[in-house]
Amino acid sequence: MKQIPVIFWTGTGNTQMMADAVAEAINAAGAEAVVKNISEITADEAAGYDALALGCPAMGAEVLEECEFEPFFTELEGKLAGKKVAIFGSYGWGGSYMQDWEARVKDAGATLVADGVLALGAPDDEAMAKLTEAGKLLAE
């Protein structure tokens, strides 16, 4: 069975709720989601998968979380070529960080299976539907 990691960092729990929704969709589509907090996986381990979901909320001045997630993603970035990727996160203001993150994923040679999914605070029904779709697309 195809395994797909769902790797996330969360401060308030909102991005974890989003990760759980992606994982449920992956499992429902016939693959196996492997949910990992960012502290539970290395970039080298993540690079060993053909598809992955990454979740991180907006922090500070519209950037990825700087202590754990950004260093992880920077290391992973050069290993994303040819992989299917879904990205998601919550925010409290703005949300423009997602466009920058999408560009980084594409510039690394990965295929975004869907637009990055944003949720203002806790994910609403629309965000949950988009997360479900992204999970299905990763599992294909």
Protein Blocks (a to p, Z undefined) as FASTA:
>chain_A
ZZdddddddfkommmmmmmmmmmmmmmnopacddddfklpcfklmmmpmbdcdddddehj
hpadfklmmmmmmmmmmmmgopacddddddfehjlmmmmmmmmmmmnopacfbdcdddeh
jadfklmmmmmmmmmmmmZZ
